[in-house]
Amino acid sequence: MDPTTTQLEDARPTVLVIDDSADVHRLLKARLKQEEVELVSVTDPREGLSIAASQTPALVLLDLDMPGMDGFEVLRQLKDTPGTHHIPVIVVSGMTSMQDKVTAFELGAVDFVCKPFEFTELRVRLRSALRVHRLLQMLSTRAQLDGLTGLWNRAYFDQRLSEEVSRCARSGRPMAVAIADCDHFKSINDTFGHPAGDAVLQGLAKILRRECRNSDSVCRYGGEEFVILMPDTKPADAAAVCERIREAIEAAVWPRHPERKVTASFGVAGTSQATPNNPTAFVDAADKNLYVSKKAGRNRVTMTELSPSLTGTAAAA
């Protein structure tokens, strides 16, 4: 997947409204229709928690006085859940005591608007919270990008790998990891200079982005190594993707040294079925396969399928 801030800049942010009053939902829909937001209205607090977890809205407007589960408990669960703890919450409530406000802020609310509210004030507070959230998202994204290639960095890969392996273990869906290494990269630096080496890394990044699917996460792993996380992909299919990438790299012409071809070696490891939750096993197996590719003469793809116990491998290509 090509990391970019376009989605952050272009998409209309989703605002989840959790309030047991249908009248409040109608009012908000009418008064906020000029705002560049998508309102999702929920009257049941538990349904609101479920939607927050599945859709990850940019902001939650939360009532406190609701039957079954009050807003304080909703806020507590939002902030205690890793997938939703970062979502800003504005409490919009008729409970206006100082203790209610203090409790809401202590639980993690970013703002508190009293009912009956003035819509001009609510608009300003909503815009402010969305602006801060967007800036934090941009900062978080940029912290996960490699400065030279623009690809995701090692920290991002480690996080995504853990998430995908956990999902694979739960669902039994396939996944694969590929590690690519630029062959004889040191000699490129030594012969043509470090600017030429940087240009090669940037060129490899462009080829990887172009040849990989939107569902793949392409990352710079370190130095001249790259890693590709491929969800819902069987190892043999991942090897086919890497073969396509390998051919594209071999066919590329490099402006700084058109006479010098650049090639890359690949190690691929994955599973076609449920496996224990062990992210390290995927990376270790892919790295071993990369070593096999290097020892066998470079510029090739080596693939293995992990066994269900992650203690061995079952196939090679």
C-alpha positions in Angstrom: 0.0 0.0 0.0 1.4 3.4 -1.0 1.6 5.6 2.2 0.1 8.9 1.5 -1.8 11.7 3.3 -4.3 12.1 0.5 -6.9 10.1 2.3 -6.5 12.3 5.4 -6.8 15.4 3.3 -9.7 14.4 0.9 -12.0 12.2 2.9 -14.9 13.6 4.8 -14.3 12.7 8.5 -16.9 10.6 10.2 -18.5 11.9 13.3 -20.3 9.3 15.4 -23.2 10.7 17.5 -24.2 8.5 20.5 -27.3 9.9 22.1 -30.6 8.2 23.1 -32.6 11.2 21.9 -33.9 11.0 18.3 -34.6 14.7 18.4 -31.0 15.5 19.1 -30.0 13.4 16.1 -32.5 15.3 13.8 -31.3 18.6 15.1 -27.6 17.8 14.6 -28.3 16.4 11.1 -30.1 19.7 10.1 -27.7 22.1 11.8 -24.5 20.4 10.8 -25.4 19.7 7.1 -23.1 22.4 5.9 -20.1 21.0 7.7 -17.7 18.7 5.8 -18.5 15.7 7.9 -20.4 12.4 7.7 -22.7 12.0 10.6 -23.4 8.5 11.9 -26.3 8.5 14.4 -26.7 5.8 17.1 -29.2 5.7 20.0 -27.9 2.6 21.7 -24.6 3.0 23.6 -23.5 -0.6 22.9 -24.1 -0.3 19.2 -22.1 3.0 19.4 -19.1 1.1 20.9 -19.4 -1.5 18.1 -19.5 1.1 15.4 -16.6 3.0 16.9 -14.5 -0.2 16.9 -15.4 -1.2 13.3 -15.4 2.2 11.6 -12.9 4.3 13.7 -14.7 7.6 13.4 -12.7 10.9 13.5 -14.8 12.2 16.4 -17.5 11.0 18.8 -20.2 13.3 20.2 -21.4 11.5 23.3 -24.4 12.0 25.6 -24.0 11.1 29.3 -27.5 10.3 30.5 -28.6 7.2 28.6 -30.5 4.1 29.7 -28.7 0.8 30.0 -25.2 2.2 29.8 -24.4 5.8 30.7 -21.9 7.9 28.8 -19.3 7.6 31.4 -19.1 3.9 30.9 -19.1 4.3 27.1 -16.2 6.8 27.4 -14.3 4.5 29.8 -14.6 1.6 27.3 -13.6 3.8 24.3 -10.5 4.9 26.1 -9.6 1.4 27.5 -9.8 -0.2 24.0 -6.6 0.0 22.0 -8.5 0.4 18.7 -10.6 3.3 19.9 -8.6 5.0 22.6 -7.2 7.7 20.2 -10.6 8.8 19.0 -11.4 12.3 20.4 -14.7 12.5 22.3 -16.8 15.6 22.9 -19.4 15.1 25.6 -22.7 16.8 24.8 -24.9 16.5 27.9 -27.5 18.1 30.0 -25.6 16.9 33.1 -23.8 20.1 33.9 -22.4 19.7 37.4 -18.7 20.5 37.9 -18.1 16.9 39.0 -19.7 15.5 35.8 -17.3 17.7 33.8 -14.3 16.7 35.8 -15.1 13.0 35.5 -15.6 13.3 31.8 -12.2 15.0 31.3 -10.5 12.6 33.7 -11.9 9.7 31.6 -10.4 11.2 28.4 -13.0 13.6 26.9 -11.4 16.4 24.9 -14.3 18.8 25.4 -17.7 19.3 27.1 -20.7 21.1 25.6 -23.7 21.7 27.8 -27.3 21.1 26.6 -29.2 22.9 25.4 -26.3 23.9 23.2 -25.7 26.8 21.0 -25.0 25.4 17.5 -22.5 28.1 16.6 -20.4 27.1 19.7 -20.8 23.4 18.9 -19.6 23.9 15.3 -16.5 25.7 16.5 -15.7 23.1 19.0 -16.3 20.3 16.5 -14.0 21.9 13.9 -11.3 22.5 16.5 -11.4 18.8 17.7 -11.3 17.5 14.1 -8.5 19.8 13.2 -6.3 18.6 16.1 -7.2 15.0 15.3 -6.2 15.4 11.7 -2.9 17.0 12.6 -2.2 14.2 15.0 -3.0 11.6 12.3 -0.6 13.3 9.9 2.2 13.5 12.5 1.6 9.8 13.4 1.7 8.8 9.7 4.8 10.8 9.0 6.6 9.2 12.0 6.0 5.9 10.3 7.5 6.8 6.9 11.0 6.3 5.7 12.5 9.7 4.8 14.5 8.5 1.8 12.1 6.3 0.0 8.7 7.4 1.2 7.7 3.9 2.1 6.5 2.7 5.5 9.3 2.2 8.0 10.3 -0.7 10.2 8.2 0.5 13.1 5.1 0.5 10.9 5.9 -3.0 9.6 6.3 -4.4 13.1 2.9 -3.1 14.1 1.1 -4.2 11.0 2.8 -7.7 11.1 1.6 -8.3 14.6 -2.0 -7.2 13.7 -2.1 -9.4 10.5 -0.6 -12.5 12.2 -3.2 -12.2 15.0 -6.0 -11.9 12.4 -4.6 -14.8 10.5 -4.5 -16.9 13.7 -8.1 -16.1 14.4 -9.6 -16.4 11.0 -7.5 -19.0 9.3 -7.0 -16.8 6.3 -3.7 -16.9 4.4 -0.9 -14.4 4.6 2.7 -14.0 3.5 5.8 -11.9 4.2 8.5 -11.2 1.6 12.0 -9.7 2.2 13.8 -8.2 -0.7 17.5 -7.2 -0.8 19.3 -5.2 -3.5 22.1 -7.4 -4.9 25.7 -6.0 -4.7 24.4 -2.7 -3.3 27.7 -1.8 -1.7 29.5 -1.9 -5.1 27.0 0.6 -6.5 27.8 3.0 -3.7 31.6 2.4 -4.1 31.6 2.7 -7.9 29.1 5.4 -8.6 28.8 7.2 -5.3 26.2 7.4 -2.5 23.8 9.7 -4.5 23.6 6.9 -7.1 22.9 4.4 -4.3 20.2 6.6 -2.9 18.7 6.9 -6.4 18.6 3.1 -6.6 16.8 2.7 -3.3 14.3 5.3 -4.4 13.8 3.6 -7.7 13.4 0.2 -6.1 10.7 1.8 -3.8 8.8 3.1 -6.9 8.9 -0.3 -8.5 7.7 -2.0 -5.4 4.8 0.4 -5.0 3.9 0.0 -8.7 4.0 -3.8 -8.8 2.4 -4.5 -5.4 -1.3 -4.6 -4.7 -3.3 -2.0 -2.8 -3.8 -4.5 0.0 0.0 -5.0 0.5 2.1 -3.0 2.9 5.5 -2.1 1.4 8.2 -1.0 3.9 11.9 -0.2 4.0 13.2 -2.8 6.4 16.7 -1.2 6.8 19.7 -0.4 4.6 19.0 -1.9 1.1 16.4 -4.3 2.4 12.6 -4.0 1.9 9.8 -6.0 3.2 6.3 -6.7 1.9 3.4 -7.8 4.1 0.7 -9.5 2.0 -2.6 -10.2 3.8 -5.0 -12.8 2.3 -2.2 -14.1 0.1 -1.0 -17.7 -0.2 2.7 -18.2 -0.2 2.8 -19.4 -3.9 0.8 -16.3 -4.9 3.2 -14.0 -2.9 6.1 -15.7 -4.7 4.5 -14.9 -8.0 4.2 -11.2 -7.1 7.8 -11.2 -6.0 8.8 -12.8 -9.3 7.0 -10.0 -11.2 8.8 -7.4 -9.1 12.2 -9.1 -9.6 11.7 -9.0 -13.4 10.7 -5.3 -13.3 13.8 -4.5 -11.3 16.1 -6.4 -13.6 14.6 -4.7 -16.7 14.9 -1.2 -15.2 17.5 1.3 -16.7 19.2 3.6 -14.2 20.0 7.1 -15.4 23.2 7.4 -13.3 24.6 4.1 -14.6 22.6 2.8 -17.6 25.3 0.2 -18.3 24.9 -1.3 -14.8 21.9 -3.5 -14.2 20.4 -3.7 -10.7 18.9 -6.9 -9.4 17.3 -8.1 -6.2 16.9 -11.3 -4.2 13.7 -12.3 -2.4 12.8 -14.6 0.5 9.1 -15.4 0.9 7.4 -17.2 3.8 3.7 -17.6 4.5 0.8 -19.8 5.4 -2.4 -20.9 3.6 -4.2 -21.8 6.9 -4.5 -20.8 10.5 -1.2 -20.7 12.5 -0.2 -19.9 16.0 0.2 -16.1 16.7 3.9 -15.9 16.1 5.0 -12.9 14.0 8.7 -13.7 14.4 8.3 -17.0 12.6 7.3 -15.3 9.4 10.2 -12.9 9.4 12.7 -15.5 10.4 11.6 -17.9 7.6 11.5 -15.1 5.0 15.0 -14.1 6.0 16.3 -17.6 5.8 14.8 -17.9 2.3 16.5 -14.6 1.3 19.8 -16.1 2.4 19.1 -19.2 0.2 18.4 -16.9 -2.7 21.7 -15.1 -2.1 23.7 -18.3 -1.8 22.1 -19.7 -5.0 23.4 -16.9 -7.1 21.1 -13.9 -6.3 18.4 -12.4 -8.5 15.9 -15.1 -7.6 12.9 -15.8 -5.4 12.8 -18.5 -2.7 9.5 -19.4 -1.0 8.5 -21.8 1.8 5.1 -22.4 3.4 5.1 -22.5 7.2 3.7 -25.6 8.9 0.7 -25.1 11.2 3.1 -25.4 14.2 5.5 -22.9 12.7 8.3 -25.4 13.3 9.1 -26.3 9.8 8.5 -25.6 6.1 6.6 -27.5 3.6 7.3 -26.2 0.1 9.9 -24.3 -1.9 9.9 -22.5 -5.2 
